[in-house]
Amino acid sequence: MFKEVFDRHSWDEVVDSIYAKTAADVERALGKTKRDLEDFKAMISPAAAPYLERMAQMSNRITQKRFGKTVQLYAPMYLSNECQNICTYCGFSLDNKLRRKTLTGIEMMQEVEFLKKEGFDHVLLVTGEANKTVGVDYLRNAVKLLRPHFANISIEVQPLEQDEYECLIDEGLYAVLVYQETYHKDNYKQYHPKGKKSNFDYRLATPDRLGNAGVHKIGLGVLIGLEDWRADNFFTALHVDYLERQYWQTKYSISFPRLRPAEGLIEPKVVISDKELVQLICAWRIYNEEIELSVSTRESALFRDNIIKLGATTISAGSRTNPGGYSVEPESLEQFEIDDSRTVAEVQEMIERTGYKPVWKDWFEQAVV
């Protein structure tokens, strides 16, 4: 279990190690052909800031070598804003007095019709964490209902048990995104004071349950703004390193969500600049040539236009972060505000103008499914 690896590392010692990295450490990391976690520390450290242009060029070359000049497009589809957790950064938090909404099967199909007209063949199903309302039976029905209409179905929901994941995989589920939010165990409880999500260790063990269930792809990430983003990403890399060794047949992806405005939201404890986020994404690509890197509409149009060339391989477009937001109930409460509000057609045009090809359907993933 990853917890055994995690427990061997001290947050404070990791922070000290990252900030102690020197220009020589960065030079050594960039000069290697195969990099380890110490090299990753160097590339995300303040010492690497002067090397950003070199890192960007390397990231561009590596990404094109592995993925070509392509960008995978997907759409999040929010099924419910009901949640039993109190999370200080989320609009769906239990203590927010808002009207809750969970889509019926008929309403799901209305959203499907909209997304299919937009061209999407990859969809990410998102819910709050409410086991009684949107538990495994609800999710199983949703996957079964949507499977004939999409080449690829992913979910971002509450952590489940291994047998529950196996049930969903049997219905055609391809990928599961589960974010630890922060690996700072001592402070984790501050952000998750109530609900099942407050159990740090249970959430930490979720990718292990997914790996044992045989899921095709696992998506990891932290919420940037809660704690030191450099340390949190080191622990994410440590987690990926463990998972790739333990569940080598599974694919992996990393997302980079920054804390965004939402109902009842806390202010970011730590702010990451656009330049630092570029450094982080490039460091991930140089460190791990195979991993998929995803950037959502939380980011600005300008940022997303440029990050396509610098390592991102998957982006969302035309997103709505509220249940039924595309066609059923556009005015329901969002989980967070998006920044890139361009239409799907505008994002597609941007990708093509950049010299890249938008990919709506990944034939390899479809063949695997």
Order of alpha helices (4+ residues) and beta strands (2+ residues): alpha-alpha-alpha-alpha-alpha-beta-alpha-beta-alpha-beta-alpha-beta-alpha-alpha-alpha-beta-alpha-beta-alpha-beta-alpha-beta-alpha-beta-alpha
